[in-house]
Amino acid sequence: AARLSSGAGGQPEAEGPGRATTMLRHLLLKLRATGPVTVAEYMREALTNPGQGYYTRRGGIGESGDFITSPEISQVFGELIGIWYVSEWIATGKPKAFQLVELGPGRGTLTDDILRVFNQLASLLSKCDVSIHLVEVSPKLSEIQALMLTGGKVQSNPEDKSAYMKGISKTGIPIFWYRDIQDVPPGYSFYLAHEFFDALPIHKFQRTEKGWREVLVDIDPEVPDQLRFVLSPSSTPATQNLIQPEETRDHVEVCPEAGVIIQRLACRIEKDGGAALVADYGHDGTKTDTFRGFQNHKLHDVLRAPGTADLTADVDFSYLRKMTQGRTATLGPIKQWEFLKNMGIDLRLQVLLQNSRDPATHEQLLHSYDMLMNPKKMGDRFNFFALLPHHRLAHPDKKHKPESKSPLPPVAGFGELLLK
C-alpha cells in the first residue's frame, strides 16, 4: 500500500503516503469483507469519508492544490454571476428579500466576488433583505470560507440548529453554513452550483450481450494491494432503476444524487420563486466515459492512492433536465465563453484594463480572460445551465389579464447581449 501512494505529490510525509495507505487499507478490508463496490460507493469513500476523504481532509483548490476553478483565475467571473442574480431579481419585480444559496462553495472566492457586486449595487439593493447560505460538508473548507468572507468572525452551533455556523460578511450581510440543502430555510432564493455536481458519486454501466451490467471496483487478484474495475455478473438494483429505456450509448454514467438535488431545487423554485445557475464540466447526454482524477493539476489514475486526488465526472445536463420533471423551465447548457460574452465580459475587461496602469496587472487580466474564454482552455469545457419558474419565460394565461402583455425581460447570459 505504501508503494502505491508514492505519487502523492509533494505533501508532508504525515499527510501524503500515510493517509493514502489508511484509505486504501480501509477500502481493501471493506472489499475483502463485502466483495466489489459500486463506483458511486468508491467515490463517496475516497472524497467524503469522515476520517480520510479528500474533501473532508483537504480539498486542494487553487495554485498550490490539485485543480484551479474559474473564480480562482479571475474576479470578473464571480462579478458577472453576481450581476446575473441581480438582473433576475429585477426581472421578477425586486422581491423584498432573497437568499443566495451556494452548494459546495470551495474557498468562498465566488461568494466573495458576488458580495462585492452586491455591495457596489447597495443603493439598488437597499430595500432588499439579502442573506447568504452555504452548503458545505468539509470542516476544513468551511473554516477557509469563514476566514475569507467574515475575517474569521463566526459562531459555531448558533441557536438556529439547522445551521452549524453563522457570521456576518465584511459588508454586513448575514452568512449561514449547513451540511445539507434540506436545512436551508425556504423562501425566494437564488441557487449557485459551480463545479459542484461533477464531484457527486456516479454509477457506471456497460452494455453487454447479456444486457446492461454495472462497473464495480474490486481488488486486483494479481496485485493484492491494488484496485481494478470489474463488471457485475448480473444486473444490479442500479442497472434496473437508473438506465433510461431509450438509452442509445454503450457506456453510461448516472449520478442519482445529482438527480435528487436538482429535484429539490426545482421544487423550491416552483414553490418560492428564484432561480438556479449551474456551471460545470458537462455534456447534453452524448459522452460516455468521463470519470477521472486530478492531483497537482495533472490527470491521476482514479483507482490509485484513493483520498489523495480529486475525483470527478462530467455532468449529464440531459439527465438534470429530465429530473426537474417539468417543475421548472430550463435554459442551456451553453458554453462558458458564450455565457460570459453575453454577460458583457469584454466590456468589463476593457474597463479593468483602462483603470490599471500596471503592465503586470494588464498581463494577468489578459491571461485570465484567455483561460476563461479560450475554447481550448475553459471556454468550451464548462457549461452554464439554469432553472427558472415557468412564468419567468412565458406569461400565465393572458385571457384573464389582457393588460399584462408587456414583453418579459430576456434572461441574461442565455441570449445575445444587446447594448443600448
Secondary structure, DSSP 8 states (H G I E B T S, - for coil): -TTGGGGS-S--TTTTHHHHHHHHHHHHHHHHHH--EEHHHHHHHHHH-TTT-HHHHT--BSTTSSB--HHHH-HHHHHHHHHHHHHHHHHTT--SEEEEEEES-TTSHHHHHHHHHHHHTHHHHTTSEEEEEEE---HHHHHHHHHHHHTT-EEES-SSTT-SEEEE-TTS-EEEEESSGGGS--SSEEEEEES-GGGS--EEEEEETTEEEEEEEEE-SSSTT-EEEEE-SS--HHHHHHS-TT---SEEEE-HHHHHHHHHHHHHHHHH-EEEEEEEEEESS------EEEETTEEE-TTSSTTSSEEE--EEHHHHHHHTTTSSEEEEEEEHHHHHHHTTHHHHHHHHHHH---HHHHHHHHHHHHHHH-IIIIITTEEEEEEE-HHHHS-S-TTS-TT--S-----TTSS-----
